Amino acid sequence: MAFDPQLQLMAIGTKSGAIKMYPLPALYTCSFLSGRLLSLLDDNTLHLWELGGASRDRGGAKSEGVVYLEEKRNYSLLGRPGLESCSIPEDYRCGKSLGPVESLQEHPKQPGKILIGYSRGLVVLWDLSTRNAEHMFLGKQQLESLVWERSGSSFVSSHSDGGYSVWAVYLLSLTAPLSLYLSLPLSLSVSLSLCLCLSCRCPVVLYSGGMPRASYGDRHCVTIQQDKQHVTLDFTSRVIDFFTVHTTDPEHDYDDPKALVVLLEEELVVIDLLTTGWPSVPPPYLAPLHSSAITTSCHLDNVPAKLWDRLAAAGNSQGAHWPICGGKNLAPPPRQQELLLTGHEDGTVRFWNVSAVAMTPLYKLSTANVFHTDCDPNDDPLDPTNDPEALQEEEWPPFRKVGCFDPYSDDPRLGIQKISLCKYSCRLVVAGTAGQVIVLGLSDEWSDHTVDVSTVDLLQDREGFTWKGHDRLEPRASTAPFPPGFQPLVLVQALPPASVTSVMLHAEWNLVAFGTSHGFGLFDYHRRTAVLARCTLHPNDSLAMEGPLSRVKSLKKSLRQSFRRIRKSRVSGKKRPIPTPTSKIQEANAALADQEEVAPVQRRIEPRSADDSLSGVVRCLCFADTYLRDGTHHGPTLWAGTNSGSVYAYALEVPGVGSGRGRPGGEGSGCVEAVLGKEIQLMHRAPVVSVCVLDGRGKPLPEPYQASLDLATAPDMTNPHSVLIASEEQLKVFSLPKVGAKTKFKLTAHEGCRVRRVAMVTVCSTAQEDYSETSLVCLTNLGDLHLFNVPALRPQVRYDCIRKEDISGIASCVFTRNGQGFYLISPSEYQRFSLSAKVITEPLCTVELERPLETHIRSLLHTNTSGDTHSSLLETHTLLAVPGHPRTGPNRKDITPPTLPKHSPHTTRGISSTTNLPS
């Protein structure tokens, strides 16, 4: 990690060979070699990079001031002539070379001189202008790190035995350099990885390591010592590097450190050195997304200002914001506020501001206080183990837990599996691993209350099935304090307590639907009553009884079933038997399947066995106000799709809702009722991924409250509706209410292709402001994206987006309604892409350099006059970007990745503008 105090830029070198640059927010008013970057690779080669920019024509469009990093020079440190001419003792050699380079530090006053430290203790002062070694310092211990003193007259080296040496550079005329060796008063069996001694009115010493291996070998620590103050920062991941933000004005006599920035293996931590107690400061970006493993995600666009302000206020009370953000913001204010909700293994839900390039933490919700867990602290106030101050007095050195990365969950049953949020009513539903479904409401004040608990038995006393998985979480019977923000209203416990696989909220009807591997349920959270419980188990669903923690036991059975499917697929030439249709739906499916020819890009689908395990898993749920019973009366409906290709459609009687069916008196006049209206069985039994009801114009129905609040066009209720059912194999459109087959598309152009994610998106034209298209986007297990128009299901375009080997990335993908998407490219980093030529979130930044004969560099946009609704695949990495706001419109701005040569801007044809969001 490197830091330029003048440009306020921080560079991080990664294991994969990438250099990522971020602006450091101006926490205080306060080398990059004046805009240059020096990097050391593990092959002992030095590379000098320089920020640059130039104007060029790209496809007829002029692009000015494109920012990039250009390699100016490179040096090889192995076998340099300057070192060969010096007399180096054999003890400091590793064969013909000098061994690994452990540290590289530029002279603070003379930029042309670099201090190079080798692992065996040899330190060389290297002159870049003459390419010769000016002097050598022979250390007696294995070297760990180097750091210059402010004036450049001395430097400090840390060693593996827990000591550090102070070397005087201004006495080079002596036969041996002056050295002062200090041993830390901890233990001889220690390793001092990094050391930084600052010139202050009251000197401060910072070092990493130095802990006795026998007692603290598993600790990752950075120690701060100043006068009588002594704090050992205890982290949960390995310390990579650290630096201080201090005064660089030559007129000042002291460094006066103001902040400590620590780069860890899993996060970046900033310590305030000016405030008493040296507290940590939450960063505005580079926050660890994976402080607990991400298990699910949900995106919301056009968030109302009222909800946004209340969430921001709740987050401020948690200290989730950076006090002062520096840097120049070139982008205009965003047209809309966007939220990305991430559910985590420890039972927390984190709200991220993704309106701009960087992901900024906004608010964190914890659901653990709703339950009693095995890791709850002892409630006995007389127990001395509950007094943290007493423990701190007994422990030396004084450890302090710092950082928010915590890979260990108190209870794996707390994990969040599904999230649904209504942005108009401020109602949130989170569902977890142990069958818990929590309905929460937004409050601006602290509250002490008990949470209502209801249970829904999905097995309905079905005989022959016994749950062998984990137990349910025990809810708290007493009152519990809940901070401002989302507070639980009611807890719905599904029985058996299997992991929730789908959830859907309809706040306008006060209903929440949830599904597990055993069935689905419908709950009225306004009246605290269960409306529906439907079991979807097949007699052979043995795995559904075991739960996720014991599925390993059935590995052999799964393998047998996989081989059985392979043998079935290899039957040659013969048409596979199709079950005799017994309903109108099956007749419609057969009519479509018996067409004379299959399209060239399609192939026939292999029917799946009815006895596959986990066939009862509920994959998707959908609420819709549509025609189900007849073509003259519409009303609320609930749709549920399962792993075995079954779709259940229920007609709902909701008081006060429906055409001619609402009871007078409003919400309090009756209870919600559910009646099975249709049951659809897809012929090939492929898992149902999505169900979407289309109005008379073929458009998706608006979200709850959108039509009643005039926030969206009212649906067409005069023409017949239709339902679009997406399975892993194909897309089908049926007419309503008779459920007659209209059209379909087999998405099986490639062998093994399966649909993983489906969403309805709206893409706008760059040429006409008032023109937009509604498309269906599908993500397959091969990582490619398919777009279809609706309701005709004509394929529009296909793009490669995610590597097919990236299984976790495909599983984590979530689409936005305006044609963008997010997926995890690593456990701690999201990638953002766009299918829209108009709505692109991109970095806008400026880097001002004061170098002779060079002008200031600014990143501007090149003009794209294309009127297409789908853009090209344009990767715009934000390695040089100051986090700003998205820019949308017909003019698209691109930034060339800094690692590419100056003459080769990185633009390729495809679909998206991909942005690496800082983790």
PAVOLO-68870 format. One record per residue (C-alpha): residue number from 1; residue in one letter; y negated, z negated, x. Coordinates in steps of 0.5 Angstrom, whole numbers, plus 500, padded with zeros to 3 digits. Layout:
 seq type  c2  c3  c1
 NUM    A   Y   Z   X
...
***
This chain:
 seq type  c2  c3  c1
   1    M 500 500 500
   2    A 493 502 503
   3    F 486 500 500
   4    D 479 503 501
   5    P 474 498 499
   6    Q 468 503 499
   7    L 472 508 494
   8    Q 475 503 491
   9    L 482 507 491
  10    M 489 504 492
  11    A 495 508 495
  12    I 502 506 494
  13    G 507 510 497
  14    T 514 510 493
  15    K 521 510 496
  16    S 522 517 493
  17    G 517 520 498
  18    A 511 520 493
  19    I 504 517 494
  20    K 500 515 488
  21    M 493 513 488
  22    Y 490 509 483
  23    P 482 506 482
  24    L 482 499 483
  25    P 477 496 477
  26    A 471 493 480
  27    L 473 485 479
  28    Y 467 484 484
  29    T 462 487 487
  30    C 464 489 494
  31    S 483 505 511
  32    F 482 510 507
  33    L 479 513 513
  34    S 473 515 509
  35    G 477 519 504
  36    R 483 520 508
  37    L 489 518 508
  38    L 494 516 513
  39    S 502 515 511
  40    L 508 513 516
  41    L 515 516 514
  42    D 521 512 515
  43    D 523 518 521
  44    N 517 515 525
  45    T 512 521 523
  46    L 505 520 522
  47    H 501 525 516
  48    L 494 525 515
  49    W 492 527 508
  50    E 485 529 506
  51    L 481 529 499
  52    G 479 536 498
  53    G 476 541 493
  54    A 474 548 492
  55    S 473 553 486
  56    R 478 558 485
  57    D 480 563 479
  58    R 486 562 476
  59    G 488 567 471
  60    G 481 570 470
  61    A 478 563 468
  62    K 474 559 473
  63    S 476 552 476
  64    E 471 548 480
  65    G 472 542 484
  66    V 480 541 483
  67    V 482 535 486
  68    Y 488 535 491
  69    L 491 532 497
  70    E 491 537 503
  71    E 495 535 510
  72    K 491 536 516
  73    R 495 533 521
  74    N 502 530 523
  75    Y 504 526 529
  76    S 511 525 531
  77    L 512 518 534
  78    L 518 519 538
  79    G 518 521 545
  80    R 511 522 545
  81    P 508 524 552
  82    G 503 518 552
  83    L 509 513 552
  84    E 513 516 556
  85    S 508 515 562
  86    C 508 508 561
  87    S 512 503 564
  88    I 516 500 558
  89    P 522 495 559
  90    E 528 497 557
  91    D 529 491 552
  92    Y 524 495 547
  93    R 528 501 547
  94    C 533 503 542
  95    G 537 508 546
  96    K 532 514 547
  97    S 527 512 542
  98    L 523 506 541
  99    G 526 504 534
 100    P 523 503 527
 101    V 516 502 526
 102    E 514 496 522
 103    S 507 496 522
 104    L 501 501 522
 105    Q 494 499 522
 106    E 487 502 524
 107    H 482 499 528
 108    P 476 496 523
 109    K 471 499 528
 110    Q 474 505 532
 111    P 477 509 527
 112    G 480 513 532
 113    K 485 508 535
 114    I 491 505 531
 115    L 495 499 532
 116    I 503 501 532
 117    G 508 496 532
 118    Y 515 497 533
 119    S 521 492 531
 120    R 523 490 537
 121    G 516 487 539
 122    L 512 492 542
 123    V 505 494 540
 124    V 502 500 542
 125    L 494 501 541
 126    W 494 509 540
 127    D 488 513 541
 128    L 488 519 536
 129    S 483 523 540
 130    T 486 523 547
 131    R 493 522 544
 132    N 495 517 549
 133    A 497 510 549
 134    E 491 506 551
 135    H 495 499 552
 136    M 501 496 550
 137    F 503 489 548
 138    L 509 486 549
 139    G 512 481 544
 140    K 517 476 545
 141    Q 520 476 538
 142    Q 522 481 533
 143    L 516 484 529
 144    E 514 484 522
 145    S 507 486 521
 146    L 500 487 524
 147    V 493 485 522
 148    W 486 486 525
 149    E 481 481 525
 150    R 474 483 522
 151    S 471 485 529
 152    G 477 488 532
 153    S 477 484 538
 154    S 483 481 536
 155    F 489 482 532
 156    V 495 478 529
 157    S 502 479 529
 158    S 508 476 525
 159    H 515 475 527
 160    S 522 474 524
 161    D 522 467 527
 162    G 517 464 522
 163    G 511 464 527
 164    Y 505 469 528
 165    S 501 471 535
 166    V 494 472 536
 167    W 492 477 541
 168    A 486 478 544
 169    V 484 486 545
 170    Y 477 485 549
 171    L 481 482 555
 172    L 485 489 556
 173    S 483 488 563
 174    L 487 482 565
 175    T 494 484 567
 176    A 497 480 561
 177    P 493 480 554
 178    L 491 473 552
 179    S 496 471 546
 180    L 496 465 542
 181    Y 503 463 539
 182    L 503 459 533
 183    S 509 456 529
 184    L 509 455 522
 185    P 511 448 520
 186    L 517 450 515
 187    S 523 451 519
 188    L 525 455 525
 189    S 530 459 520
 190    V 525 463 517
 191    S 522 470 517
 192    L 514 471 516
 193    S 514 478 513
 194    L 506 479 513
 195    C 501 475 515
 196    L 493 476 514
 197    C 488 471 517
 198    L 481 472 515
 199    S 474 470 518
 200    C 471 466 513
 201    R 466 460 513
 202    C 473 456 511
 203    P 478 460 514
 204    V 484 462 510
 205    V 491 464 512
 206    L 496 469 507
 207    Y 503 470 509
 208    S 509 473 506
 209    G 516 469 507
 210    G 516 463 512
 211    M 521 460 507
 212    P 527 456 510
 213    R 533 461 509
 214    A 538 455 507
 215    S 534 452 502
 216    Y 529 458 499
 217    G 533 464 501
 218    D 533 467 494
 219    R 525 466 493
 220    H 520 471 494
 221    C 513 468 496
 222    V 506 469 498
 223    T 503 463 501
 224    I 495 462 501
 225    Q 493 456 506
 226    Q 485 454 506
 227    D 483 447 509
 228    K 487 442 504
 229    Q 489 447 499
 230    H 496 450 499
 231    V 499 454 494
 232    T 506 458 495
 233    L 506 464 490
 234    D 513 465 487
 235    F 515 472 485
 236    T 521 474 481
 237    S 522 481 485
 238    R 521 482 493
 239    V 514 482 496
 240    I 513 489 499
 241    D 505 489 501
 242    F 499 485 500
 243    F 491 486 502
 244    T 485 482 500
 245    V 479 485 497
 246    H 473 482 501
 247    T 466 484 504
 248    T 466 490 508
 249    D 458 490 510
 250    P 457 490 517
 251    E 451 485 516
 252    H 456 480 514
 253    D 459 475 519
 254    Y 465 473 515
 255    D 470 477 510
 256    D 469 472 504
 257    P 475 474 501
 258    K 475 475 493
 259    A 481 477 491
 260    L 489 478 493
 261    V 493 484 491
 262    V 500 483 492
 263    L 505 489 491
 264    L 512 487 489
 265    E 518 491 488
 266    E 517 491 480
 267    E 510 489 479
 268    L 503 489 482
 269    V 499 482 482
 270    V 492 480 483
 271    I 490 473 485
 272    D 483 471 484
 273    L 481 467 490
 274    L 474 465 488
 275    T 476 461 482
 276    T 478 454 483
 277    G 486 454 483
 278    W 487 461 485
 279    P 489 464 478
 280    S 492 471 477
 281    V 488 476 473
 282    P 492 481 468
 283    P 491 488 470
 284    P 488 493 466
 285    Y 493 498 468
 286    L 499 498 472
 287    A 502 492 468
 288    P 509 492 468
 289    L 512 495 462
 290    H 519 493 464
 291    S 517 485 464
 292    S 523 485 460
 293    A 528 491 459
 294    I 525 496 454
 295    T 530 497 448
 296    T 526 501 443
 297    S 519 504 442
 298    C 514 506 436
 299    H 508 510 436
 300    L 502 510 431
 301    D 496 514 431
 302    N 489 514 428
 303    V 490 506 428
 304    P 484 503 423
 305    A 478 500 427
 306    K 480 494 423
 307    L 487 493 425
 308    W 485 495 432
 309    D 479 490 433
 310    R 484 484 430
 311    L 489 486 435
 312    A 484 486 441
 313    A 482 479 439
 314    A 489 476 438
 315    G 490 479 445
 316    N 484 477 448
 317    S 486 470 446
 318    Q 492 471 450
 319    G 488 473 456
 320    A 491 480 456
 321    H 485 484 458
 322    W 481 485 465
 323    P 474 482 464
 324    I 471 487 468
 325    C 473 495 469
 326    G 469 499 474
 327    G 470 506 475
 328    K 466 512 472
 329    N 468 514 465
 330    L 467 522 465
 331    A 471 523 458
 332    P 468 522 451
 333    P 470 517 447
 334    P 477 518 444
 335    R 477 521 437
 336    Q 483 516 435
 337    Q 486 510 437
 338    E 493 510 439
 339    L 498 505 439
 340    L 505 505 443
 341    L 509 499 441
 342    T 515 497 445
 343    G 521 492 443
 344    H 524 488 449
 345    E 530 485 450
 346    D 527 478 450
 347    G 525 478 443
 348    T 518 480 445
 349    V 514 486 442
 350    R 508 489 446
 351    F 502 493 444
 352    W 499 498 448
 353    N 493 502 448
 354    V 495 509 449
 355    S 489 513 447
 356    A 487 515 454
 357    V 491 516 460
 358    A 493 509 462
 359    M 497 504 458
 360    T 493 498 457
 361    P 496 492 454
 362    L 493 490 448
 363    Y 497 484 445
 364    K 504 481 445
 365    L 508 478 440
 366    S 514 474 441
 367    T 519 472 436
 368    A 523 467 440
 369    N 520 461 436
 370    V 523 463 430
 371    F 529 461 432
 372    H 533 456 436
 373    T 536 458 442
 374    D 541 455 447
 375    C 535 455 452
 376    D 530 451 448
 377    P 528 445 452
 378    N 529 438 451
 379    D 525 436 445
 380    D 525 428 448
 381    P 518 427 451
 382    L 521 421 455
 383    D 526 426 459
 384    P 523 426 466
 385    T 525 434 466
 386    N 520 436 461
 387    D 514 434 465
 388    P 512 440 469
 389    E 507 436 473
 390    A 512 430 476
 391    L 516 436 478
 392    Q 511 439 482
 393    E 509 433 485
 394    E 516 432 488
 395    E 517 439 490
 396    W 514 442 497
 397    P 511 447 498
 398    P 507 447 492
 399    F 511 453 488
 400    R 507 456 483
 401    K 511 462 478
 402    V 506 468 478
 403    G 507 475 475
 404    C 510 477 468
 405    F 516 481 470
 406    D 522 477 468
 407    P 529 481 468
 408    Y 533 475 465
 409    S 533 474 457
 410    D 534 467 454
 411    D 539 470 449
 412    P 541 477 449
 413    R 541 476 441
 414    L 533 476 441
 415    G 533 483 443
 416    I 529 488 439
 417    Q 532 494 436
 418    K 528 497 431
 419    I 520 497 429
 420    S 516 499 423
 421    L 509 498 422
 422    C 504 499 416
 423    K 497 500 419
 424    Y 494 500 413
 425    S 497 493 410
 426    C 498 490 417
 427    R 505 489 415
 428    L 510 489 421
 429    V 518 489 421
 430    V 522 488 427
 431    A 529 488 427
 432    G 534 485 433
 433    T 541 485 436
 434    A 544 479 431
 435    G 542 482 425
 436    Q 535 479 424
 437    V 530 483 420
 438    I 523 479 421
 439    V 517 481 416
 440    L 510 479 419
 441    G 503 479 417
 442    L 497 479 421
 443    S 493 473 421
 444    D 486 471 425
 445    E 488 464 425
 446    W 493 459 428
 447    S 498 457 423
 448    D 504 452 422
 449    H 509 453 417
 450    T 516 454 416
 451    V 519 461 415
 452    D 523 463 409
 453    V 530 465 410
 454    S 534 470 406
 455    T 541 473 407
 456    V 544 479 405
 457    D 552 480 406
 458    L 553 487 407
 459    L 561 486 407
 460    Q 560 484 400
 461    D 567 480 400
 462    R 570 486 402
 463    E 578 484 404
 464    G 581 486 411
 465    F 575 485 415
 466    T 573 480 420
 467    W 567 479 424
 468    K 569 478 432
 469    G 562 479 435
 470    H 556 474 436
 471    D 554 469 432
 472    R 547 469 428
 473    L 541 466 431
 474    E 539 459 428
 475    P 533 459 424
 476    R 528 453 425
 477    A 528 449 419
 478    S 522 445 421
 479    T 515 448 422
 480    A 513 452 428
 481    P 506 453 431
 482    F 504 461 431
 483    P 498 463 435
 484    P 493 469 432
 485    G 496 475 431
 486    F 502 477 427
 487    Q 506 471 424
 488    P 513 471 421
 489    L 513 471 413
 490    V 520 472 412
 491    L 527 472 415
 492    V 532 477 413
 493    Q 539 475 416
 494    A 544 481 415
 495    L 551 479 415
 496    P 555 480 419
 497    P 550 479 424
 498    A 551 486 427
 499    S 545 489 431
 500    V 540 493 426
 501    T 541 500 427
 502    S 535 503 423
 503    V 529 500 419
 504    M 524 502 414
 505    L 518 499 411
 506    H 514 501 405
 507    A 508 496 404
 508    E 506 499 398
 509    W 512 498 394
 510    N 513 491 398
 511    L 520 493 400
 512    V 524 494 407
 513    A 530 497 408
 514    F 535 496 414
 515    G 542 498 416
 516    T 547 496 421
 517    S 554 498 423
 518    H 557 495 416
 519    G 552 498 411
 520    F 545 498 409
 521    G 541 493 405
 522    L 534 493 401
 523    F 530 487 401
 524    D 523 485 396
 525    Y 519 481 401
 526    H 514 480 396
 527    R 519 476 391
 528    R 523 474 397
 529    T 529 477 393
 530    A 535 482 396
 531    V 535 488 391
 532    L 541 492 394
 533    A 547 491 399
 534    R 551 497 400
 535    C 558 497 405
 536    T 559 504 409
 537    L 565 501 413
 538    H 571 506 413
 539    P 578 502 413
 540    N 579 505 421
 541    D 572 502 423
 542    S 575 497 427
 543    L 569 497 433
 544    A 564 495 427
 545    M 568 489 427
 546    E 567 487 434
 547    G 560 488 436
 548    P 556 490 442
 549    L 559 485 446
 550    S 566 486 445
 551    R 567 494 445
 552    V 570 494 452
 553    K 576 491 449
 554    S 577 498 445
 555    L 575 503 451
 556    K 583 505 451
 557    K 582 507 443
 558    S 576 510 444
 559    L 579 515 450
 560    R 585 516 445
 561    Q 580 519 440
 562    S 576 523 445
 563    F 582 526 447
 564    R 584 527 440
 565    R 578 531 439
 566    I 578 535 445
 567    R 585 537 443
 568    K 583 539 436
 569    S 577 543 439
 570    R 582 548 443
 571    V 586 550 437
 572    S 585 558 438
 573    G 584 563 433
 574    K 586 559 426
 575    K 581 557 421
 576    R 581 550 421
 577    P 582 547 414
 578    I 577 545 410
 579    P 577 539 405
 580    T 577 542 398
 581    P 570 541 395
 582    T 570 535 389
 583    S 562 535 388
 584    K 557 540 387
 585    I 554 538 394
 586    Q 561 540 398
 587    E 561 546 394
 588    A 554 548 397
 589    N 556 546 404
 590    A 562 551 403
 591    A 558 557 400
 592    L 553 556 407
 593    A 559 555 411
 594    D 563 561 409
 595    Q 558 566 411
 596    E 560 573 413
 597    E 557 572 420
 598    V 554 567 425
 599    A 548 568 428
 600    P 548 570 435
 601    V 545 564 438
 602    Q 549 559 434
 603    R 557 557 433
 604    R 561 554 428
 605    I 561 547 428
 606    E 568 543 429
 607    P 569 538 424
 608    R 570 531 426
 609    S 575 526 424
 610    A 574 522 418
 611    D 578 516 422
 612    D 573 516 428
 613    S 570 509 429
 614    L 563 506 427
 615    S 563 512 422
 616    G 559 507 418
 617    V 553 506 422
 618    V 547 507 418
 619    R 543 512 423
 620    C 537 513 419
 621    L 533 511 412
 622    C 527 514 408
 623    F 523 512 402
 624    A 520 517 398
 625    D 517 518 391
 626    T 521 524 389
 627    Y 525 527 383
 628    L 532 525 384
 629    R 535 524 377
 630    D 531 530 373
 631    G 526 535 374
 632    T 521 532 370
 633    H 520 525 372
 634    H 519 523 379
 635    G 519 516 382
 636    P 521 511 388
 637    T 528 513 392
 638    L 531 510 398
 639    W 535 515 402
 640    A 540 513 408
 641    G 544 517 413
 642    T 551 514 416
 643    N 555 516 422
 644    S 560 520 418
 645    G 555 525 415
 646    S 554 521 409
 647    V 547 521 405
 648    Y 546 516 400
 649    A 540 517 395
 650    Y 538 511 390
 651    A 533 511 385
 652    L 529 505 385
 653    E 525 502 379
 654    V 519 499 382
 655    P 514 495 377
 656    G 508 499 377
 657    V 510 505 381
 658    G 513 512 378
 659    S 511 517 373
 660    G 512 514 366
 661    R 517 509 369
 662    G 512 503 371
 663    R 513 497 367
 664    P 506 494 365
 665    G 503 488 368
 666    G 503 490 375
 667    E 507 487 381
 668    G 509 480 377
 669    S 512 483 371
 670    G 519 485 374
 671    C 524 485 379
 672    V 526 492 383
 673    E 532 495 381
 674    A 536 500 385
 675    V 541 505 382
 676    L 545 510 386
 677    G 543 517 384
 678    K 546 522 389
 679    E 552 521 394
 680    I 552 527 399
 681    Q 558 528 404
 682    L 556 533 410
 683    M 562 538 411
 684    H 563 537 418
 685    R 562 529 418
 686    A 557 530 423
 687    P 552 523 424
 688    V 546 524 420
 689    V 540 523 425
 690    S 534 524 420
 691    V 532 525 412
 692    C 526 527 410
 693    V 523 529 403
 694    L 519 535 402
 695    D 514 536 397
 696    G 513 542 393
 697    R 509 546 398
 698    G 514 544 403
 699    K 510 539 407
 700    P 513 532 408
 701    L 510 526 404
 702    P 504 522 406
 703    E 505 515 409
 704    P 504 509 404
 705    Y 497 508 402
 706    Q 495 515 405
 707    A 495 518 398
 708    S 492 512 394
 709    L 486 511 400
 710    D 485 518 400
 711    L 487 519 407
 712    A 491 525 406
 713    T 492 530 401
 714    A 496 528 395
 715    P 503 531 395
 716    D 505 537 390
 717    M 509 534 385
 718    T 508 540 380
 719    N 513 545 384
 720    P 521 543 386
 721    H 522 538 392
 722    S 527 539 397
 723    V 530 534 402
 724    L 531 536 409
 725    I 537 533 412
 726    A 538 533 420
 727    S 545 532 423
 728    E 547 532 430
 729    E 550 539 429
 730    Q 545 542 424
 731    L 539 542 420
 732    K 540 543 412
 733    V 535 544 406
 734    F 537 542 399
 735    S 533 543 393
 736    L 532 537 388
 737    P 534 534 384
 738    K 540 538 383
 739    V 541 538 391
 740    G 543 545 391
 741    A 543 548 398
 742    K 537 553 400
 743    T 538 554 408
 744    K 541 551 414
 745    F 541 552 422
 746    K 546 550 426
 747    L 543 548 433
 748    T 549 549 437
 749    A 547 555 442
 750    H 550 551 448
 751    E 556 548 449
 752    G 556 540 447
 753    C 549 541 444
 754    R 547 535 440
 755    V 541 533 436
 756    R 538 526 439
 757    R 531 526 436
 758    V 528 529 430
 759    A 521 529 428
 760    M 516 532 423
 761    V 509 534 427
 762    T 503 537 426
 763    V 500 542 431
 764    C 493 545 430
 765    S 490 551 433
 766    T 485 552 438
 767    A 482 558 435
 768    Q 481 556 428
 769    E 479 548 427
 770    D 482 548 420
 771    Y 488 551 421
 772    S 495 547 423
 773    E 502 548 422
 774    T 507 543 420
 775    S 514 544 425
 776    L 520 540 426
 777    V 521 538 433
 778    C 528 536 435
 779    L 530 533 442
 780    T 538 535 444
 781    N 542 531 449
 782    L 541 537 454
 783    G 534 535 454
 784    D 531 541 451
 785    L 526 541 445
 786    H 527 546 439
 787    L 521 547 434
 788    F 522 550 427
 789    N 518 551 421
 790    V 519 548 415
 791    P 522 549 410
 792    A 525 556 412
 793    L 528 553 419
 794    R 526 559 423
 795    P 526 557 430
 796    Q 519 558 433
 797    V 520 556 441
 798    R 525 552 445
 799    Y 523 548 452
 800    D 526 544 457
 801    C 523 538 457
 802    I 528 532 460
 803    R 533 533 465
 804    K 540 533 461
 805    E 542 528 466
 806    D 537 523 464
 807    I 541 519 459
 808    S 536 514 458
 809    G 530 518 458
 810    I 533 522 452
 811    A 535 516 448
 812    S 528 513 449
 813    C 524 519 447
 814    V 519 518 441
 815    F 514 523 438
 816    T 507 523 435
 817    R 505 526 429
 818    N 500 530 433
 819    G 505 534 437
 820    Q 506 529 443
 821    G 511 525 446
 822    F 513 519 450
 823    Y 520 518 454
 824    L 522 513 460
 825    I 522 517 467
 826    S 524 510 470
 827    P 525 503 467
 828    S 518 502 468
 829    E 514 508 467
 830    Y 513 513 461
 831    Q 512 520 461
 832    R 507 523 456
 833    F 508 530 454
 834    S 505 535 449
 835    L 507 540 444
 836    S 500 542 442
 837    A 495 547 445
 838    K 489 543 443
 839    V 491 535 443
 840    I 493 534 450
 841    T 491 527 454
 842    E 489 528 461
 843    P 486 525 466
 844    L 478 526 468
 845    C 475 523 474
 846    T 471 524 480
 847    V 471 521 487
 848    E 465 521 491
 849    L 466 522 498
 850    E 460 521 504
 851    R 463 526 509
 852    P 458 530 514
 853    L 458 537 511
 854    E 462 536 505
 855    T 460 536 498
 856    H 462 531 493
 857    I 468 532 489
 858    R 469 533 482
 859    S 475 535 477
 860    L 473 539 472
 861    L 476 544 467
 862    H 479 551 467
 863    T 478 554 460
 864    N 484 556 456
 865    T 482 561 451
 866    S 489 562 448
 867    G 489 561 440
 868    D 496 559 440
 869    T 498 552 437
 870    H 503 551 442
 871    S 501 550 450
 872    S 504 552 456
 873    L 508 547 460
 874    L 503 544 465
 875    E 504 538 469
 876    T 498 534 470
 877    H 500 528 475
 878    T 494 523 475
 879    L 495 521 482
 880    L 488 521 483
 881    A 485 520 476
 882    V 481 514 474
 883    P 484 512 467
 884    G 479 515 462
 885    H 480 518 455
 886    P 483 524 452
 887    R 480 530 452
 888    T 482 535 446
 889    G 479 542 444
 890    P 480 549 446
 891    N 478 548 453
 892    R 483 544 457
 893    K 482 541 463
 894    D 487 541 469
 895    I 488 537 475
 896    T 492 540 481
 897    P 497 535 484
 898    P 494 532 490
 899    T 501 533 494
 900    L 501 541 493
 901    P 498 545 498
 902    K 490 547 497
 903    H 492 555 495
 904    S 498 553 490
 905    P 495 550 484
 906    H 501 547 480
 907    T 502 551 473
 908    T 508 554 470
 909    R 509 556 463
 910    G 513 552 458
 911    I 510 547 453
 912    S 507 540 455
 913    S 502 537 459
 914    T 506 531 462
 915    T 502 525 465
 916    N 505 520 469
 917    L 502 513 466
 918    P 502 508 471
 919    S 507 502 469
***
